[in-house]
Amino acid sequence: MAGVGGLVLGLYNAGHGLREPVRLHQRELRKQLRDWIYDINKILRDADGRVLGYEAPAPPQCPEAITEAGEELGKFNSNLRSPGDDIVTAYQGVLRGVEIGWSSVGQTPGEGSHRRTELWTTKFGTQKYTTYPSHSDYLGTLRSAIRTGEDITAIINRIDNGSYLAYLRYRSSPKPWRSLSRRIRRRRKSPGPTSNP
């Protein structure tokens, strides 16, 4: 009886030991994402205060941290298991809206320029962003970005505090169709046998 118990405990410890490096790497990625979101939210809160006072966001050009958000979040998107890529993609969309309207908030299009609308669609819905937004539209975009960042931070905190249910709820789902679609594309590209009638 003691031998069977020892075997079961040994197998459990072996499995736990194999998964531990992955778990630590995921935790480190979540920490980096949380720190990055804190920095972005500082910039967004400052801009929110300025736009609320009908001033232009400072600096006049969108900060590099926001313009490079797609690249930075792409790093987390491909490596982070939970929160999943759908949540990170939605956050990318909101930050894209902030970037689009940063330097033109409250202005009217000048000679040779016009209002442009960009749509960002995720599983959570479609978001619409316009160049030359009004103050109230841009405030909504800024506050949506701040709120989304705070929500992702809260999810990360719950996961890191040991909530396995939060981990399961917000993780990326496996995407078997990606590998299948790659195989299909390879077959289409490879020249097959040709026959001349």
C-alpha positions in Angstrom: 0.0 0.0 0.0 2.8 2.4 0.9 4.5 1.5 -2.4 1.5 2.4 -4.5 1.1 5.7 -2.6 4.8 6.4 -3.2 4.4 5.6 -6.9 1.4 7.9 -7.2 3.1 10.8 -5.4 6.3 10.3 -7.5 4.3 10.5 -10.7 2.5 13.6 -9.5 5.8 15.3 -8.6 7.3 14.3 -11.9 4.4 15.9 -13.8 4.4 19.0 -11.6 8.2 19.3 -12.1 7.8 19.2 -15.9 5.2 21.9 -16.0 6.9 24.2 -13.5 9.2 26.0 -16.0 6.3 26.7 -18.3 4.2 28.1 -15.4 7.1 30.4 -14.3 7.6 31.6 -17.9 3.9 32.4 -18.2 3.9 34.2 -14.9 6.9 36.3 -16.1 5.1 37.2 -19.3 2.0 38.2 -17.4 4.2 40.4 -15.2 5.7 42.1 -18.2 2.3 42.7 -19.7 1.0 44.1 -16.4 3.9 46.5 -16.1 3.5 47.6 -19.8 -0.2 48.3 -19.3 0.6 50.4 -16.1 2.9 52.6 -18.2 0.4 52.9 -21.0 -2.4 53.8 -18.6 -0.3 56.7 -17.1 0.0 58.2 -20.6 -3.7 57.7 -21.3 -4.8 59.2 -18.0 -2.7 62.3 -18.6 -4.2 62.6 -22.1 -7.7 62.1 -20.7 -7.2 65.0 -18.3 -6.0 67.3 -21.1 -8.8 66.4 -23.5 -11.4 66.8 -20.7 -10.1 70.4 -20.3 -10.4 70.9 -24.1 -6.7 70.9 -24.6 -4.7 68.9 -27.1 -3.0 65.8 -25.7 0.7 66.4 -25.0 3.1 65.7 -26.8 1.5 66.7 -30.1 2.6 63.4 -31.7 1.4 60.1 -30.3 3.9 58.7 -27.9 6.1 55.8 -29.2 4.7 53.5 -26.5 1.2 53.7 -28.1 2.4 53.7 -31.8 4.5 50.6 -31.1 1.6 48.9 -29.2 0.8 46.5 -32.0 4.4 45.2 -32.1 4.7 45.0 -28.3 1.4 43.3 -27.8 2.1 40.9 -30.7 4.9 39.5 -28.5 2.5 38.7 -25.8 -0.2 37.6 -28.3 1.9 34.7 -29.6 3.5 33.6 -26.3 0.9 34.2 -23.6 -1.5 31.4 -22.8 -3.9 33.3 -20.5 -5.2 36.0 -20.9 -5.6 34.8 -24.5 -4.9 36.5 -27.8 -8.5 37.5 -28.3 -8.4 39.8 -25.2 -5.0 41.2 -26.2 -6.2 41.8 -29.8 -9.2 43.8 -28.5 -6.8 45.9 -26.5 -4.7 46.5 -29.6 -7.8 47.8 -31.3 -8.6 50.3 -28.6 -5.0 51.5 -28.6 -5.1 51.8 -32.4 -8.1 54.1 -31.9 -6.2 56.3 -29.5 -3.3 56.5 -32.0 -5.6 57.5 -34.9 -7.1 60.5 -33.1 -4.2 61.6 -30.9 -2.9 64.6 -33.0 -6.2 65.6 -34.5 -8.7 65.6 -31.6 -11.1 68.6 -31.8 -9.7 69.8 -35.1 -11.4 70.0 -38.5 -9.9 68.5 -41.6 -7.8 71.0 -43.5 -7.3 71.4 -47.2 -6.4 68.1 -48.8 -7.3 66.0 -45.8 -10.5 64.3 -44.9 -12.1 62.3 -42.1 -11.2 58.7 -42.3 -12.9 55.9 -40.4 -11.2 52.6 -39.4 -13.1 49.6 -38.2 -11.5 47.0 -35.8 -13.4 43.8 -35.5 -12.9 41.2 -32.7 -15.0 38.5 -31.2 -16.3 41.2 -28.8 -17.7 43.3 -31.5 -16.7 46.0 -34.0 -15.1 49.3 -32.8 -15.1 52.4 -35.0 -12.4 55.0 -34.9 -12.3 58.3 -36.9 -9.5 60.7 -37.6 -10.3 64.2 -36.4 -12.7 63.0 -33.7 -14.7 65.3 -31.5 -13.6 65.8 -27.8 -16.4 63.6 -26.5 -15.7 60.8 -29.0 -12.0 60.8 -28.2 -12.7 60.9 -24.4 -14.8 57.7 -25.0 -11.9 56.1 -26.8 -9.4 57.1 -24.1 -11.6 55.9 -21.3 -12.3 52.6 -23.1 -8.5 52.1 -23.5 -8.0 52.8 -19.8 -10.8 50.6 -18.7 -9.7 47.7 -21.0 -6.1 48.0 -19.6 -7.5 47.9 -16.0 -9.6 44.9 -16.9 -6.7 43.0 -18.3 -4.6 43.9 -15.3 -7.4 42.6 -13.0 -7.5 39.3 -14.9 -3.7 38.9 -14.7 -3.8 39.6 -10.9 -6.6 37.0 -10.4 -4.6 34.4 -12.4 -1.4 35.1 -10.6 -3.2 34.9 -7.2 -4.1 31.3 -8.1 -7.5 31.5 -9.6 -7.6 28.5 -11.9 -11.1 29.4 -13.0 -9.9 32.8 -14.2 -7.0 31.1 -16.0 -9.4 28.7 -17.8 -12.0 31.4 -18.6 -9.5 33.8 -20.3 -7.0 31.4 -21.9 -6.5 31.1 -25.6 -8.3 28.2 -27.1 -6.3 25.8 -29.3 -6.6 26.7 -32.9 -6.4 23.5 -34.9 -7.7 25.2 -38.1 -4.5 27.2 -38.3 -2.3 24.2 -38.8 -4.9 22.7 -41.1 -5.1 25.9 -43.2 -1.3 26.0 -43.4 -1.3 22.4 -44.8 -4.0 23.3 -47.3 -2.1 26.4 -48.5 1.1 24.3 -48.9 -0.8 21.8 -51.0 -2.2 24.6 -53.2 1.3 26.2 -53.7 3.1 23.0 -54.5 2.9 22.1 -58.1 1.0 18.8 -58.5 1.3 16.4 -61.3 0.0 17.8 -64.6 -1.4 15.9 -67.4 -1.8 17.0 -71.0 -4.9 15.6 -72.7 
